[in-house]
Amino acid sequence: MRSPGTWHPSFVQQLPDGRFAANLGAVYGGSQHITTLQVNALVPLIRQHARGELLDAACGQLPYMEVYRPLTTGITCTDLDNQHPHADVACDLNHRWPFAEQTFDTILLLDVIAHLEHPAHALKEAARCLRPGGKLILSTPFAYWISMFPDEYYHPTGTALRLMSGQSGMHILHLEPYGGYPDVLLDTLNKGAASGWRNRLFRMFKSQVIKTRWYRRSNEKTRYSYPLGYTLVAQKV
């Protein structure tokens, strides 16, 4: 990782008791709901599986670095160009990655493959760059807006993620949706209430909705048929 001394936590923060939570003050107002769900889903996976030499591919703000830094022995970051302050390597993930085979123990692809023209190729490259037994940790949206219009290509189903992982020579350890129909509705409302009084009204409304039996039961019933997104952990065999 380049210039680690200038890095600051973004939308994942560590609380005084050691737990990690979404820092909603650092998130686009229209993405507060999905960020909370995703952080709650990803943090346990990263704490369980991230080890050794780690590649944060298309690293963005490195929001989860505070989670994985104490678990790893080295961190490499990529971005599309050399302007990113922390990226070690400029890398277009649609093409061959500039790393030797069996370089990393852990690779993160967090909310990346939706923006790739060739996501199956990216998973094959991840498998090539992983050491035997190494793990890929991935998240991706499903029932979600086009967040980087027009540079968005795929919102894969769980079945597609399973297929691409298998074709890449990786064995799935974890593949689960997060959110369900109520969370898709809440996220849609959140997108139209990103700031000001609308955002305050949304947060008040959400705080009441998530306490209801309907929210809990409908999410459980629809999480596989109407998910907001997926998290995946796959291991190179």
N, C-alpha and C positions, 0 to 999 in steps of 0.2 A: 504494500500500500504506500502510495506516495504522500508525502507531507502529513503524516499522522497527527502531528502536533496541532494542526489547524482544523481537525475534524471536531464537530460538535454534534451531540445527539439531535435527532429530528423528531419524527413522530412516534418513536418508541422511547420511553423513559423508564429508568429504574427508580422504584420507590424506596423510601427509607428502610422498609422491611425486607428489601432484596427482591421483591416481585417486580415484574415488568408490566407496563400498561401503556395504552395509547395516549400520547400527548396531543390532545385534540386542539390545543392552541397552535400547534405547528402544522396542522392539516388543512387543506382546502376545505372550506366550510361545507361544501356539498358532498364531501367524502367522509364525514365524521363517522357515520354509521358503519359503513363497510370497513373502515380502518379499525374500528373497535373489534369487529368480528374477526378480521384477518389477524390482528395482533394476538388475540386470544387463541386462535387456532395454530399460529406459526411458532410462537415462543416455546411451547413445550416440545415441539418437534426439533427445533434448533438446539435446545438444551440437551435433548436426548441423543441427537445424531451428529452434530457438528464436532469434528475432531481433526487434528493434524493440519496439513497444508490445505487451506481453503481458498477457493476461487469464488469471488462475488462477481458474477457475470452481469454486465449492464447494471452497474452497481447503484446508479442514482445517488441519493444522499446517504447511502449506506445506513439505512434506518435501523437495521438489526445488528450492527457491529458491536454495540455494547453487550448484546446477548452472547455472540459467538467469540468475541475476542479472548476472554479468559479460557476458552475451551480449545483453542487452536494454537499451533506452533508457528504459523505463518499465514499472511493474508495477501492475496493478489486480487487486484480490481481491474475490470475492463470497462470501457465506454466506447462509444462510436468514434470519438475523435480525441485528440491530445489536449483539448481545452479543459477537460474535467480535472479539478484540482487534486483528486485522489487516485485517478486511474493510472495504473502502471503501464497498460498496454491499450492501444486503440484496436478495436476488434469489431468487425461486422459478424454477428453470430450466424448470419445466413450462409457464410462461407466457412472454409477450413479455419479452425481456431489456431492461433500462433503459439501452440504449446505442444511439447513432446507427449507421446503416449505415457500414460501412468504417472502423471505429474502431481495429481491432487488426491487428497483423501475425502474432501467434501467439495461439492459445487452447489452454489445457490443460483437458481433461476426464478426470481421472485417477480411475478407480474410482468414477465418478459415475452413469453411465447405468443401472446396475442398480437404482438407487434412484429413478428417475424414472418417473412414470406415462406420460409421452409422450416417449420417447427420440428418436423421429424428429423431433419438433418441436424438441427441443433442438439436434439437428444442423443443422436448417434455420436456427435462430436464430444458431448459431455461424457458419454460412456468411454470413448477412446482416451480421454484425458484423465479419467479416474483410474486409480490403482485398484487391483483386485480387492473386493470387499468395500471399496469406496462408495460413497452415497451421494445421490442427487436429491436436493430438497427444492421443491418447486411449488409455486402457487400461481393460480391463473383465474381470471373471472369467467363467469358463464352468462347468467342473466343480468347483464350490466351494459351501461352506455358505452359508446365509442369514445374512450377517454383521451385518445391522441389522434383525433380525426385529422386527415384521412388515413393516417399510418397505422391501420389496424386490420388484421386479416382473419384471425381465428379466435373463437371462444369455444374450445373443445369440450366435449362431454367427458365424463369419467371413462366411458368405453374407449374413446379415442386416445386418452392418456394412457390407458392400459395397453392398447395396441402399440402405440409409439414406443413405450418403454420396453415392451417385449421384443419389438423389432430391433431395438438398440442393444439388446443383450443384457438388459437389466431386469432384476426381480423386484416386484413391488412389495415393500414392507408396510406401506400405509397409503391409502387413497380414500379420502373422505371429502364429501361436500361440506361447505359451511353456509349457513343461512338456509332459508326456505321461502315459501311464498310470502309470509308476513315480512321477512327481511327484505325481499325484493321490493315490496310495496313501500316499506320505510325508506329504503335507499332511493327509490324514485321520488318520493316526497322530499327527501333531503337534497336531491339535486336541484329542485326548484326552490329550496329555502337555504341558500348557501351563506347568507349574511344578514346582518341587521335584525330587525324585529321578526322577520320570517324564520330565521335560524333559531332565535330564542323560542318562538312559538313551536317550532318543530321539536326542539329538545324537550320542552315541557310535554308535548303530545307523546313523544317516544317514551319518556319516563313512565307514563301511565300505561301505554300499550304493552310494554314488555313485562308488566306485572300480571297481565291477564292470563287466564287458562287458555283462551283462544290462541294467543301468541305462542305459547309453549307447545300446545297440542298440534296446531297447524304446521309449525316449523318441523316438528318431528315427523309428521305425516308426509310433508312435501319436500323434505331436504334432498331426497334422491331424484325426484321428478322435476323440481323447480328450484335448483340451488342457485345461490348468488355467486359461488365460486368453488374452487377445489384446492386442497393441499395434497401433496404427494411426496413420498420418500421412496426412492428406488435404489437398489444396491447392485453394483456391478458383480456379476457372477464369474 
